[in-house]
Amino acid sequence: MGPALALVGSVLTVLAALGVVRFPDVLARMHALTKASTVGLVLVLVGGAITLDHPNDVTSLLLAGALQVLTLPVAATLMARATYRAEGIRHEVDTVDELAEREGRAGGTGEGRGGGT
Amino acid sequence: MITAALVLQAVAAVGFGYRLVAGPSLTDRMVGLDGMLVVGVSALALQAMATGEGAFLPVAVVATLVGFVGTAVVARFIEGTGG
C-alpha cells in the first residue's frame, strides 16, 4: 500500500515536471507545478507514513505534508501576483482580468507598481 | 517499487532543472527551484521508506518551511524590481 502510493505520487511529480517543461506560459507552468506536485508530494509522504511505523517518522512525514499543503498554494499565489504586477500577463488565452478591475478600484491608479501592461 | 519511484523523481528533477537553467524570467527559475525542492523532500521520504531509517525526516519539515520563506521573499523581490 505505502510503496504503491509513493509510486503514484512520483508519477504525478513527473507529470508536473512535464508541464513545467512544455507549457508555453509562466502562469501555466506555475499551475502545473502547484496542482500536480502538491498532490504528488502528499501521496509520497502519506505512503511513507503508512510504511514506516516509528511515531517520530510518522509525525515528521505528516507534518511535512500538512505544511506543504498549507504553504505551497500561498507561495504560488504570491509569485503569480508578483509576476502579474511586474511583467503583466498575456491576454491571448485568458480574456477575463479580474485583478485589474479589483486593483483599479482599490489602488486608484489602475496600473501595477511595475508599470506592466 | 520504491526504486521505480526514485527513478521517476530523478526524471522530474531533470525537467525542473531544465526550467531552472533555461527559464526566460525569474519566475520561471523560481518555479524550477520549487520543483527541485519538492523532488528533494520526496527523495528524503523515499529514502526513509527504502532503508526503514527515518533519521533524515525532520530535514523534510525544515526544507518545506525554508522553501516557503524563500519563495515569498523572491516574490517580494520580483514585485519590487519589476521583473
N, CA and C atoms of all chains as a GROMACS GRO file, in nm:
protein
  600
    1MET      N    1   0.084  -0.121   0.000
    1MET     CA    2   0.000   0.000   0.000
    1MET      C    3   0.087   0.126   0.000
    2GLY      N    4   0.184   0.131   0.092
    2GLY     CA    5   0.266   0.251   0.100
    2GLY      C    6   0.353   0.275  -0.022
    3PRO      N    7   0.430   0.175  -0.067
    3PRO     CA    8   0.509   0.196  -0.188
    3PRO      C    9   0.424   0.224  -0.312
    4ALA      N   10   0.303   0.168  -0.320
    4ALA     CA   11   0.216   0.198  -0.435
    4ALA      C   12   0.176   0.344  -0.434
    5LEU      N   13   0.143   0.397  -0.316
    5LEU     CA   14   0.109   0.540  -0.306
    5LEU      C   15   0.229   0.626  -0.345
    6ALA      N   16   0.348   0.584  -0.302
    6ALA     CA   17   0.468   0.661  -0.337
    6ALA      C   18   0.492   0.660  -0.487
    7LEU      N   19   0.463   0.546  -0.550
    7LEU     CA   20   0.481   0.538  -0.695
    7LEU      C   21   0.382   0.629  -0.768
    8VAL      N   22   0.256   0.629  -0.722
    8VAL     CA   23   0.156   0.717  -0.785
    8VAL      C   24   0.195   0.864  -0.767
    9GLY      N   25   0.243   0.898  -0.647
    9GLY     CA   26   0.287   1.035  -0.624
    9GLY      C   27   0.404   1.074  -0.711
   10SER      N   28   0.496   0.979  -0.734
   10SER     CA   29   0.610   1.009  -0.820
   10SER      C   30   0.566   1.028  -0.965
   11VAL      N   31   0.466   0.950  -1.008
   11VAL     CA   32   0.413   0.970  -1.144
   11VAL      C   33   0.353   1.110  -1.158
   12LEU      N   34   0.282   1.154  -1.053
   12LEU     CA   35   0.225   1.289  -1.058
   12LEU      C   36   0.334   1.395  -1.061
   13THR      N   37   0.443   1.371  -0.988
   13THR     CA   38   0.553   1.468  -0.990
   13THR      C   39   0.616   1.475  -1.129
   14VAL      N   40   0.629   1.359  -1.195
   14VAL     CA   41   0.682   1.359  -1.331
   14VAL      C   42   0.590   1.435  -1.425
   15LEU      N   43   0.458   1.420  -1.406
   15LEU     CA   44   0.364   1.494  -1.490
   15LEU      C   45   0.378   1.644  -1.465
   16ALA      N   46   0.400   1.683  -1.339
   16ALA     CA   47   0.421   1.824  -1.310
   16ALA      C   48   0.547   1.875  -1.379
   17ALA      N   49   0.653   1.795  -1.377
   17ALA     CA   50   0.777   1.835  -1.444
   17ALA      C   51   0.756   1.847  -1.594
   18LEU      N   52   0.676   1.755  -1.651
   18LEU     CA   53   0.645   1.761  -1.794
   18LEU      C   54   0.571   1.891  -1.827
   19GLY      N   55   0.474   1.927  -1.742
   19GLY     CA   56   0.403   2.053  -1.765
   19GLY      C   57   0.495   2.173  -1.750
   20VAL      N   58   0.585   2.168  -1.652
   20VAL     CA   59   0.676   2.281  -1.631
   20VAL      C   60   0.768   2.298  -1.752
   21VAL      N   61   0.808   2.185  -1.812
   21VAL     CA   62   0.897   2.195  -1.929
   21VAL      C   63   0.820   2.239  -2.053
   22ARG      N   64   0.698   2.189  -2.073
   22ARG     CA   65   0.632   2.201  -2.202
   22ARG      C   66   0.538   2.319  -2.212
   23PHE      N   67   0.480   2.367  -2.103
   23PHE     CA   68   0.376   2.470  -2.114
   23PHE      C   69   0.436   2.602  -2.161
   24PRO      N   70   0.362   2.680  -2.238
   24PRO     CA   71   0.422   2.798  -2.301
   24PRO      C   72   0.424   2.923  -2.213
   25ASP      N   73   0.350   2.925  -2.104
   25ASP     CA   74   0.329   3.049  -2.031
   25ASP      C   75   0.381   3.034  -1.887
   26VAL      N   76   0.418   3.145  -1.827
   26VAL     CA   77   0.468   3.140  -1.689
   26VAL      C   78   0.358   3.093  -1.595
   27LEU      N   79   0.239   3.149  -1.611
   27LEU     CA   80   0.131   3.112  -1.519
   27LEU      C   81   0.086   2.969  -1.542
   28ALA      N   82   0.092   2.920  -1.666
   28ALA     CA   83   0.056   2.780  -1.691
   28ALA      C   84   0.158   2.687  -1.627
   29ARG      N   85   0.287   2.723  -1.635
   29ARG     CA   86   0.388   2.640  -1.570
   29ARG      C   87   0.368   2.637  -1.419
   30MET      N   88   0.334   2.754  -1.362
   30MET     CA   89   0.311   2.758  -1.218
   30MET      C   90   0.189   2.675  -1.180
   31HIS      N   91   0.089   2.677  -1.266
   31HIS     CA   92  -0.031   2.596  -1.243
   31HIS      C   93   0.005   2.448  -1.240
   32ALA      N   94   0.083   2.403  -1.338
   32ALA     CA   95   0.120   2.262  -1.344
   32ALA      C   96   0.199   2.222  -1.220
   33LEU      N   97   0.295   2.304  -1.181
   33LEU     CA   98   0.377   2.271  -1.064
   33LEU      C   99   0.292   2.265  -0.938
   34THR      N  100   0.206   2.366  -0.918
   34THR     CA  101   0.136   2.377  -0.790
   34THR      C  102   0.035   2.266  -0.771
   35LYS      N  103  -0.047   2.240  -0.873
   35LYS     CA  104  -0.152   2.140  -0.856
   35LYS      C  105  -0.090   2.000  -0.846
   36ALA      N  106  -0.025   1.957  -0.954
   36ALA     CA  107   0.019   1.818  -0.961
   36ALA      C  108   0.124   1.786  -0.855
   37SER      N  109   0.214   1.881  -0.833
   37SER     CA  110   0.325   1.849  -0.746
   37SER      C  111   0.285   1.848  -0.599
   38THR      N  112   0.185   1.928  -0.561
   38THR     CA  113   0.137   1.922  -0.423
   38THR      C  114   0.074   1.786  -0.395
   39VAL      N  115  -0.013   1.741  -0.484
   39VAL     CA  116  -0.079   1.611  -0.463
   39VAL      C  117   0.025   1.499  -0.467
   40GLY      N  118   0.122   1.509  -0.561
   40GLY     CA  119   0.223   1.404  -0.570
   40GLY      C  120   0.307   1.393  -0.444
   41LEU      N  121   0.350   1.510  -0.393
   41LEU     CA  122   0.433   1.507  -0.272
   41LEU      C  123   0.354   1.454  -0.152
   42VAL      N  124   0.228   1.495  -0.139
   42VAL     CA  125   0.148   1.447  -0.026
   42VAL      C  126   0.125   1.296  -0.036
   43LEU      N  127   0.107   1.245  -0.160
   43LEU     CA  128   0.091   1.100  -0.174
   43LEU      C  129   0.218   1.026  -0.133
   44VAL      N  130   0.335   1.081  -0.173
   44VAL     CA  131   0.461   1.017  -0.133
   44VAL      C  132   0.477   1.019   0.019
   45LEU      N  133   0.444   1.132   0.081
   45LEU     CA  134   0.462   1.142   0.226
   45LEU      C  135   0.364   1.052   0.300
   46VAL      N  136   0.240   1.042   0.252
   46VAL     CA  137   0.143   0.953   0.317
   46VAL      C  138   0.183   0.807   0.299
   47GLY      N  139   0.237   0.774   0.181
   47GLY     CA  140   0.288   0.639   0.161
   47GLY      C  141   0.401   0.606   0.257
   48GLY      N  142   0.488   0.703   0.279
   48GLY     CA  143   0.595   0.682   0.377
   48GLY      C  144   0.542   0.666   0.518
   49ALA      N  145   0.438   0.745   0.552
   49ALA     CA  146   0.380   0.735   0.686
   49ALA      C  147   0.311   0.601   0.706
   50ILE      N  148   0.258   0.543   0.596
   50ILE     CA  149   0.197   0.410   0.609
   50ILE      C  150   0.306   0.304   0.626
   51THR      N  151   0.417   0.322   0.549
   51THR     CA  152   0.520   0.218   0.550
   51THR      C  153   0.597   0.216   0.682
   52LEU      N  154   0.644   0.334   0.726
   52LEU     CA  155   0.723   0.339   0.849
   52LEU      C  156   0.630   0.327   0.970
   53ASP      N  157   0.683   0.277   1.080
   53ASP     CA  158   0.596   0.255   1.194
   53ASP      C  159   0.642   0.325   1.322
   54HIS      N  160   0.761   0.388   1.320
   54HIS     CA  161   0.801   0.461   1.440
   54HIS      C  162   0.722   0.592   1.448
   55PRO      N  163   0.673   0.631   1.565
   55PRO     CA  164   0.590   0.753   1.574
   55PRO      C  165   0.665   0.879   1.533
   56ASN      N  166   0.794   0.887   1.559
   56ASN     CA  167   0.869   1.006   1.517
   56ASN      C  168   0.866   1.023   1.366
   57ASP      N  169   0.887   0.914   1.295
   57ASP     CA  170   0.888   0.921   1.150
   57ASP      C  171   0.751   0.958   1.096
   58VAL      N  172   0.646   0.896   1.153
   58VAL     CA  173   0.511   0.922   1.103
   58VAL      C  174   0.473   1.068   1.125
   59THR      N  175   0.504   1.122   1.244
   59THR     CA  176   0.467   1.262   1.269
   59THR      C  177   0.549   1.357   1.182
   60SER      N  178   0.676   1.325   1.158
   60SER     CA  179   0.756   1.412   1.071
   60SER      C  180   0.699   1.415   0.930
   61LEU      N  181   0.663   1.298   0.879
   61LEU     CA  182   0.610   1.292   0.742
   61LEU      C  183   0.476   1.364   0.732
   62LEU      N  184   0.388   1.340   0.829
   62LEU     CA  185   0.256   1.404   0.820
   62LEU      C  186   0.268   1.555   0.841
   63LEU      N  187   0.360   1.599   0.928
   63LEU     CA  188   0.379   1.743   0.947
   63LEU      C  189   0.433   1.807   0.821
   64ALA      N  190   0.529   1.740   0.755
   64ALA     CA  191   0.582   1.795   0.629
   64ALA      C  192   0.471   1.803   0.525
   65GLY      N  193   0.385   1.702   0.516
   65GLY     CA  194   0.276   1.705   0.419
   65GLY      C  195   0.177   1.816   0.449
   66ALA      N  196   0.142   1.833   0.578
   66ALA     CA  197   0.046   1.938   0.612
   66ALA      C  198   0.103   2.076   0.584
   67LEU      N  199   0.231   2.096   0.616
   67LEU     CA  200   0.292   2.227   0.589
   67LEU      C  201   0.300   2.253   0.440
   68GLN      N  202   0.328   2.148   0.362
   68GLN     CA  203   0.334   2.167   0.217
   68GLN      C  204   0.198   2.206   0.161
   69VAL      N  205   0.092   2.140   0.209
   69VAL     CA  206  -0.042   2.174   0.161
   69VAL      C  207  -0.078   2.316   0.200
   70LEU      N  208  -0.036   2.359   0.320
   70LEU     CA  209  -0.071   2.494   0.365
   70LEU      C  210   0.009   2.600   0.290
   71THR      N  211   0.139   2.576   0.266
   71THR     CA  212   0.224   2.686   0.219
   71THR      C  213   0.240   2.691   0.068
   72LEU      N  214   0.228   2.579  -0.003
   72LEU     CA  215   0.259   2.583  -0.146
   72LEU      C  216   0.157   2.666  -0.226
   73PRO      N  217   0.027   2.656  -0.201
   73PRO     CA  218  -0.066   2.745  -0.271
   73PRO      C  219  -0.045   2.892  -0.237
   74VAL      N  220  -0.011   2.921  -0.112
   74VAL     CA  221   0.012   3.060  -0.074
   74VAL      C  222   0.134   3.116  -0.147
   75ALA      N  223   0.241   3.036  -0.153
   75ALA     CA  224   0.362   3.079  -0.223
   75ALA      C  225   0.334   3.099  -0.372
   76ALA      N  226   0.254   3.007  -0.431
   76ALA     CA  227   0.223   3.021  -0.574
   76ALA      C  228   0.140   3.145  -0.600
   77THR      N  229   0.047   3.177  -0.507
   77THR     CA  230  -0.032   3.298  -0.525
   77THR      C  231   0.054   3.423  -0.516
   78LEU      N  232   0.148   3.424  -0.420
   78LEU     CA  233   0.240   3.538  -0.409
   78LEU      C  234   0.321   3.555  -0.536
   79MET      N  235   0.375   3.443  -0.588
   79MET     CA  236   0.457   3.451  -0.709
   79MET      C  237   0.374   3.497  -0.828
   80ALA      N  238   0.250   3.445  -0.840
   80ALA     CA  239   0.167   3.482  -0.955
   80ALA      C  240   0.131   3.630  -0.951
   81ARG      N  241   0.100   3.682  -0.831
   81ARG     CA  242   0.064   3.823  -0.822
   81ARG      C  243   0.184   3.913  -0.847
   82ALA      N  244   0.300   3.870  -0.797
   82ALA     CA  245   0.421   3.949  -0.823
   82ALA      C  246   0.454   3.951  -0.971
   83THR      N  247   0.438   3.835  -1.038
   83THR     CA  248   0.464   3.830  -1.181
   83THR      C  249   0.365   3.917  -1.257
   84TYR      N  250   0.240   3.913  -1.216
   84TYR     CA  251   0.138   3.994  -1.282
   84TYR      C  252   0.170   4.143  -1.269
   85ARG      N  253   0.210   4.185  -1.151
   85ARG     CA  254   0.235   4.328  -1.131
   85ARG      C  255   0.364   4.372  -1.197
   86ALA      N  256   0.464   4.283  -1.200
   86ALA     CA  257   0.594   4.324  -1.252
   86ALA      C  258   0.597   4.318  -1.404
   87GLU      N  259   0.548   4.209  -1.461
   87GLU     CA  260   0.565   4.188  -1.604
   87GLU      C  261   0.435   4.195  -1.682
   88GLY      N  262   0.321   4.176  -1.615
   88GLY     CA  263   0.198   4.163  -1.688
   88GLY      C  264   0.185   4.024  -1.744
   89ILE      N  265   0.064   3.987  -1.785
   89ILE     CA  266   0.042   3.855  -1.841
   89ILE      C  267  -0.008   3.870  -1.983
   90ARG      N  268   0.003   3.761  -2.060
   90ARG     CA  269  -0.051   3.762  -2.196
   90ARG      C  270  -0.201   3.744  -2.191
   91HIS      N  271  -0.273   3.824  -2.264
   91HIS     CA  272  -0.418   3.817  -2.260
   91HIS      C  273  -0.474   3.742  -2.380
   92GLU      N  274  -0.395   3.652  -2.439
   92GLU     CA  275  -0.447   3.578  -2.553
   92GLU      C  276  -0.536   3.463  -2.509
   93VAL      N  277  -0.497   3.397  -2.400
   93VAL     CA  278  -0.573   3.281  -2.355
   93VAL      C  279  -0.681   3.324  -2.258
   94ASP      N  280  -0.643   3.400  -2.155
   94ASP     CA  281  -0.736   3.438  -2.051
   94ASP      C  282  -0.781   3.581  -2.075
   95THR      N  283  -0.908   3.593  -2.118
   95THR     CA  284  -0.957   3.726  -2.153
   95THR      C  285  -1.012   3.801  -2.033
   96VAL      N  286  -1.054   3.728  -1.931
   96VAL     CA  287  -1.109   3.793  -1.813
   96VAL      C  288  -0.995   3.830  -1.719
   97ASP      N  289  -0.989   3.956  -1.678
   97ASP     CA  290  -0.882   4.002  -1.590
   97ASP      C  291  -0.947   4.068  -1.470
   98GLU      N  292  -0.978   3.986  -1.370
   98GLU     CA  293  -1.049   4.040  -1.255
   98GLU      C  294  -0.956   4.116  -1.162
   99LEU      N  295  -0.825   4.082  -1.167
   99LEU     CA  296  -0.732   4.150  -1.078
   99LEU      C  297  -0.714   4.296  -1.118
  100ALA      N  298  -0.718   4.325  -1.248
  100ALA     CA  299  -0.704   4.463  -1.292
  100ALA      C  300  -0.822   4.547  -1.245
  101GLU      N  301  -0.943   4.490  -1.258
  101GLU     CA  302  -1.060   4.565  -1.211
  101GLU      C  303  -1.052   4.588  -1.061
  102ARG      N  304  -1.008   4.483  -0.990
  102ARG     CA  305  -1.004   4.496  -0.844
  102ARG      C  306  -0.898   4.598  -0.803
  103GLU      N  307  -0.782   4.590  -0.866
  103GLU     CA  308  -0.676   4.685  -0.830
  103GLU      C  309  -0.711   4.825  -0.878
  104GLY      N  310  -0.787   4.835  -0.987
  104GLY     CA  311  -0.830   4.966  -1.033
  104GLY      C  312  -0.923   5.031  -0.932
  105ARG      N  313  -1.006   4.949  -0.870
  105ARG     CA  314  -1.094   5.004  -0.767
  105ARG      C  315  -1.017   5.035  -0.641
  106ALA      N  316  -0.930   4.941  -0.602
  106ALA     CA  317  -0.865   4.953  -0.471
  106ALA      C  318  -0.751   5.053  -0.474
  107GLY      N  319  -0.662   5.039  -0.573
  107GLY     CA  320  -0.542   5.122  -0.573
  107GLY      C  321  -0.565   5.260  -0.630
  108GLY      N  322  -0.663   5.275  -0.720
  108GLY     CA  323  -0.689   5.406  -0.777
  108GLY      C  324  -0.611   5.433  -0.904
  109THR      N  325  -0.487   5.382  -0.915
  109THR     CA  326  -0.409   5.412  -1.035
  109THR      C  327  -0.445   5.318  -1.149
  110GLY      N  328  -0.484   5.197  -1.117
  110GLY     CA  329  -0.522   5.103  -1.221
  110GLY      C  330  -0.405   5.024  -1.276
  111GLU      N  331  -0.284   5.074  -1.262
  111GLU     CA  332  -0.166   5.002  -1.310
  111GLU      C  333  -0.093   4.941  -1.192
  112GLY      N  334  -0.020   4.834  -1.219
  112GLY     CA  335   0.059   4.774  -1.113
  112GLY      C  336   0.179   4.860  -1.081
  113ARG      N  337   0.248   4.822  -0.974
  113ARG     CA  338   0.362   4.902  -0.932
  113ARG      C  339   0.476   4.895  -1.035
  114GLY      N  340   0.485   4.781  -1.105
  114GLY     CA  341   0.592   4.768  -1.203
  114GLY      C  342   0.562   4.840  -1.333
  115GLY      N  343   0.438   4.887  -1.349
  115GLY     CA  344   0.404   4.956  -1.471
  115GLY      C  345   0.390   4.863  -1.590
  116GLY      N  346   0.345   4.741  -1.567
  116GLY     CA  347   0.327   4.646  -1.675
  116GLY      C  348   0.203   4.678  -1.756
  117THR      N  349   0.168   4.584  -1.844
  117THR     CA  350   0.054   4.608  -1.932
  117THR      C  351  -0.073   4.615  -1.853
  118MET      N  352   0.957  -0.128  -0.625
  118MET     CA  353   0.859  -0.022  -0.650
  118MET      C  354   0.914   0.113  -0.602
  119ILE      N  355   0.984   0.111  -0.490
  119ILE     CA  356   1.045   0.236  -0.441
  119ILE      C  357   1.158   0.279  -0.534
  120THR      N  358   1.229   0.180  -0.592
  120THR     CA  359   1.333   0.216  -0.689
  120THR      C  360   1.273   0.283  -0.812
  121ALA      N  361   1.160   0.230  -0.859
  121ALA     CA  362   1.092   0.294  -0.973
  121ALA      C  363   1.049   0.435  -0.938
  122ALA      N  364   1.000   0.455  -0.815
  122ALA     CA  365   0.960   0.589  -0.774
  122ALA      C  366   1.080   0.683  -0.769
  123LEU      N  367   1.194   0.632  -0.723
  123LEU     CA  368   1.314   0.717  -0.719
  123LEU      C  369   1.360   0.754  -0.860
  124VAL      N  370   1.349   0.657  -0.955
  124VAL     CA  371   1.385   0.688  -1.093
  124VAL      C  372   1.293   0.796  -1.150
  125LEU      N  373   1.162   0.785  -1.119
  125LEU     CA  374   1.069   0.888  -1.167
  125LEU      C  375   1.101   1.024  -1.107
  126GLN      N  376   1.140   1.025  -0.978
  126GLN     CA  377   1.178   1.152  -0.917
  126GLN      C  378   1.301   1.211  -0.986
  127ALA      N  379   1.394   1.125  -1.028
  127ALA     CA  380   1.513   1.174  -1.098
  127ALA      C  381   1.475   1.236  -1.232
  128VAL      N  382   1.379   1.170  -1.303
  128VAL     CA  383   1.333   1.226  -1.431
  128VAL      C  384   1.268   1.363  -1.408
  129ALA      N  385   1.185   1.372  -1.304
  129ALA     CA  386   1.121   1.500  -1.272
  129ALA      C  387   1.226   1.605  -1.236
  130ALA      N  388   1.331   1.565  -1.167
  130ALA     CA  389   1.437   1.660  -1.130
  130ALA      C  390   1.506   1.713  -1.255
  131VAL      N  391   1.523   1.628  -1.356
  131VAL     CA  392   1.584   1.676  -1.481
  131VAL      C  393   1.495   1.782  -1.547
  132GLY      N  394   1.363   1.757  -1.547
  132GLY     CA  395   1.272   1.854  -1.606
  132GLY      C  396   1.273   1.987  -1.532
  133PHE      N  397   1.267   1.981  -1.399
  133PHE     CA  398   1.270   2.104  -1.320
  133PHE      C  399   1.404   2.175  -1.335
  134GLY      N  400   1.511   2.096  -1.346
  134GLY     CA  401   1.644   2.156  -1.364
  134GLY      C  402   1.656   2.228  -1.498
  135TYR      N  403   1.592   2.170  -1.600
  135TYR     CA  404   1.592   2.239  -1.730
  135TYR      C  405   1.524   2.375  -1.717
  136ARG      N  406   1.408   2.378  -1.648
  136ARG     CA  407   1.337   2.505  -1.634
  136ARG      C  408   1.416   2.602  -1.546
  137LEU      N  409   1.490   2.548  -1.450
  137LEU     CA  410   1.571   2.634  -1.362
  137LEU      C  411   1.686   2.699  -1.440
  138VAL      N  412   1.744   2.626  -1.534
  138VAL     CA  413   1.857   2.681  -1.610
  138VAL      C  414   1.808   2.769  -1.724
  139ALA      N  415   1.705   2.722  -1.797
  139ALA     CA  416   1.668   2.786  -1.923
  139ALA      C  417   1.550   2.881  -1.913
  140GLY      N  418   1.487   2.891  -1.794
  140GLY     CA  419   1.366   2.971  -1.784
  140GLY      C  420   1.392   3.116  -1.820
  141PRO      N  421   1.307   3.174  -1.906
  141PRO     CA  422   1.339   3.311  -1.950
  141PRO      C  423   1.325   3.415  -1.840
  142SER      N  424   1.231   3.399  -1.750
  142SER     CA  425   1.212   3.502  -1.647
  142SER      C  426   1.250   3.446  -1.510
  143LEU      N  427   1.258   3.537  -1.414
  143LEU     CA  428   1.293   3.496  -1.278
  143LEU      C  429   1.185   3.408  -1.217
  144THR      N  430   1.059   3.432  -1.256
  144THR     CA  431   0.951   3.347  -1.205
  144THR      C  432   0.966   3.204  -1.254
  145ASP      N  433   1.010   3.187  -1.380
  145ASP     CA  434   1.033   3.052  -1.432
  145ASP      C  435   1.140   2.981  -1.351
  146ARG      N  436   1.246   3.052  -1.321
  146ARG     CA  437   1.353   2.989  -1.243
  146ARG      C  438   1.304   2.952  -1.104
  147MET      N  439   1.218   3.036  -1.046
  147MET     CA  440   1.167   3.005  -0.913
  147MET      C  441   1.074   2.884  -0.918
  148VAL      N  442   0.997   2.871  -1.028
  148VAL     CA  443   0.913   2.752  -1.044
  148VAL      C  444   1.000   2.627  -1.050
  149GLY      N  445   1.111   2.635  -1.125
  149GLY     CA  446   1.202   2.521  -1.132
  149GLY      C  447   1.263   2.489  -0.997
  150LEU      N  448   1.296   2.593  -0.921
  150LEU     CA  449   1.357   2.570  -0.790
  150LEU      C  450   1.257   2.508  -0.692
  151ASP      N  451   1.132   2.553  -0.699
  151ASP     CA  452   1.030   2.492  -0.614
  151ASP      C  453   1.010   2.346  -0.649
  152GLY      N  454   1.014   2.317  -0.778
  152GLY     CA  455   1.002   2.177  -0.819
  152GLY      C  456   1.117   2.093  -0.770
  153MET      N  457   1.238   2.149  -0.775
  153MET     CA  458   1.353   2.075  -0.723
  153MET      C  459   1.338   2.050  -0.574
  154LEU      N  460   1.279   2.146  -0.502
  154LEU     CA  461   1.260   2.127  -0.358
  154LEU      C  462   1.158   2.017  -0.332
  155VAL      N  463   1.051   2.013  -0.413
  155VAL     CA  464   0.951   1.906  -0.398
  155VAL      C  465   1.016   1.771  -0.424
  156VAL      N  466   1.101   1.764  -0.527
  156VAL     CA  467   1.170   1.639  -0.557
  156VAL      C  468   1.263   1.600  -0.442
  157GLY      N  469   1.329   1.697  -0.382
  157GLY     CA  470   1.419   1.667  -0.271
  157GLY      C  471   1.346   1.611  -0.150
  158VAL      N  472   1.233   1.674  -0.115
  158VAL     CA  473   1.156   1.625   0.000
  158VAL      C  474   1.101   1.485  -0.029
  159SER      N  475   1.055   1.464  -0.153
  159SER     CA  476   1.008   1.331  -0.189
  159SER      C  477   1.120   1.228  -0.182
  160ALA      N  478   1.239   1.267  -0.224
  160ALA     CA  479   1.351   1.174  -0.221
  160ALA      C  480   1.389   1.139  -0.077
  161LEU      N  481   1.378   1.237   0.014
  161LEU     CA  482   1.404   1.206   0.156
  161LEU      C  483   1.304   1.103   0.208
  162ALA      N  484   1.174   1.122   0.174
  162ALA     CA  485   1.073   1.027   0.220
  162ALA      C  486   1.097   0.890   0.159
  163LEU      N  487   1.132   0.886   0.029
  163LEU     CA  488   1.153   0.757  -0.037
  163LEU      C  489   1.276   0.686   0.018
  164GLN      N  490   1.380   0.765   0.051
  164GLN     CA  491   1.498   0.702   0.110
  164GLN      C  492   1.466   0.643   0.247
  165ALA      N  493   1.382   0.715   0.325
  165ALA     CA  494   1.342   0.660   0.455
  165ALA      C  495   1.260   0.533   0.438
  166MET      N  496   1.176   0.529   0.332
  166MET     CA  497   1.099   0.407   0.308
  166MET      C  498   1.189   0.292   0.266
  167ALA      N  499   1.291   0.322   0.186
  167ALA     CA  500   1.375   0.214   0.134
  167ALA      C  501   1.462   0.152   0.243
  168THR      N  502   1.512   0.237   0.333
  168THR     CA  503   1.603   0.186   0.434
  168THR      C  504   1.535   0.157   0.567
  169GLY      N  505   1.411   0.207   0.588
  169GLY     CA  506   1.347   0.191   0.717
  169GLY      C  507   1.407   0.276   0.826
  170GLU      N  508   1.491   0.371   0.788
  170GLU     CA  509   1.560   0.456   0.885
  170GLU      C  510   1.512   0.600   0.865
  171GLY      N  511   1.445   0.656   0.965
  171GLY     CA  512   1.383   0.786   0.948
  171GLY      C  513   1.459   0.901   1.009
  172ALA      N  514   1.590   0.891   1.015
  172ALA     CA  515   1.667   0.995   1.083
  172ALA      C  516   1.668   1.126   1.006
  173PHE      N  517   1.646   1.122   0.874
  173PHE     CA  518   1.653   1.244   0.794
  173PHE      C  519   1.517   1.311   0.778
  174LEU      N  520   1.412   1.254   0.834
  174LEU     CA  521   1.279   1.307   0.805
  174LEU      C  522   1.253   1.446   0.861
  175PRO      N  523   1.309   1.488   0.976
  175PRO     CA  524   1.292   1.628   1.016
  175PRO      C  525   1.350   1.727   0.916
  176VAL      N  526   1.447   1.684   0.838
  176VAL     CA  527   1.501   1.771   0.734
  176VAL      C  528   1.392   1.805   0.631
  177ALA      N  529   1.299   1.712   0.606
  177ALA     CA  530   1.191   1.739   0.512
  177ALA      C  531   1.102   1.852   0.563
  178VAL      N  532   1.073   1.851   0.693
  178VAL     CA  533   0.991   1.958   0.751
  178VAL      C  534   1.062   2.092   0.737
  179VAL      N  535   1.190   2.095   0.771
  179VAL     CA  536   1.265   2.221   0.765
  179VAL      C  537   1.277   2.270   0.621
  180ALA      N  538   1.298   2.178   0.528
  180ALA     CA  539   1.311   2.219   0.386
  180ALA      C  540   1.180   2.277   0.336
  181THR      N  541   1.068   2.221   0.380
  181THR     CA  542   0.939   2.277   0.341
  181THR      C  543   0.924   2.421   0.388
  182LEU      N  544   0.957   2.445   0.515
  182LEU     CA  545   0.940   2.580   0.570
  182LEU      C  546   1.036   2.678   0.504
  183VAL      N  547   1.162   2.638   0.487
  183VAL     CA  548   1.260   2.728   0.426
  183VAL      C  549   1.224   2.758   0.281
  184GLY      N  550   1.170   2.656   0.211
  184GLY     CA  551   1.129   2.678   0.074
  184GLY      C  552   1.016   2.779   0.062
  185PHE      N  553   0.921   2.773   0.155
  185PHE     CA  554   0.812   2.870   0.151
  185PHE      C  555   0.862   3.011   0.177
  186VAL      N  556   0.949   3.026   0.277
  186VAL     CA  557   1.001   3.160   0.308
  186VAL      C  558   1.082   3.214   0.190
  187GLY      N  559   1.162   3.127   0.128
  187GLY     CA  560   1.241   3.172   0.013
  187GLY      C  561   1.155   3.215  -0.103
  188THR      N  562   1.048   3.138  -0.130
  188THR     CA  563   0.960   3.176  -0.240
  188THR      C  564   0.891   3.309  -0.212
  189ALA      N  565   0.847   3.328  -0.088
  189ALA     CA  566   0.781   3.453  -0.054
  189ALA      C  567   0.876   3.571  -0.068
  190VAL      N  568   1.001   3.553  -0.028
  190VAL     CA  569   1.098   3.662  -0.038
  190VAL      C  570   1.128   3.695  -0.184
  191VAL      N  571   1.141   3.592  -0.268
  191VAL     CA  572   1.166   3.617  -0.410
  191VAL      C  573   1.045   3.685  -0.474
  192ALA      N  574   0.923   3.649  -0.428
  192ALA     CA  575   0.804   3.716  -0.482
  192ALA      C  576   0.806   3.864  -0.449
  193ARG      N  577   0.844   3.898  -0.325
  193ARG     CA  578   0.855   4.041  -0.290
  193ARG      C  579   0.962   4.109  -0.375
  194PHE      N  580   1.071   4.037  -0.401
  194PHE     CA  581   1.180   4.094  -0.481
  194PHE      C  582   1.134   4.123  -0.623
  195ILE      N  583   1.062   4.026  -0.683
  195ILE     CA  584   1.013   4.046  -0.820
  195ILE      C  585   0.917   4.164  -0.824
  196GLU      N  586   0.831   4.173  -0.724
  196GLU     CA  587   0.734   4.282  -0.721
  196GLU      C  588   0.804   4.416  -0.707
  197GLY      N  589   0.915   4.419  -0.636
  197GLY     CA  590   0.984   4.546  -0.616
  197GLY      C  591   1.066   4.591  -0.734
  198THR      N  592   1.131   4.496  -0.804
  198THR     CA  593   1.222   4.536  -0.909
  198THR      C  594   1.157   4.546  -1.046
  199GLY      N  595   1.035   4.492  -1.060
  199GLY     CA  596   0.971   4.498  -1.190
  199GLY      C  597   1.026   4.397  -1.288
  200GLY      N  598   1.047   4.276  -1.241
  200GLY     CA  599   1.088   4.168  -1.331
  200GLY      C  600   1.232   4.136  -1.314
   0.00000   0.00000   0.00000
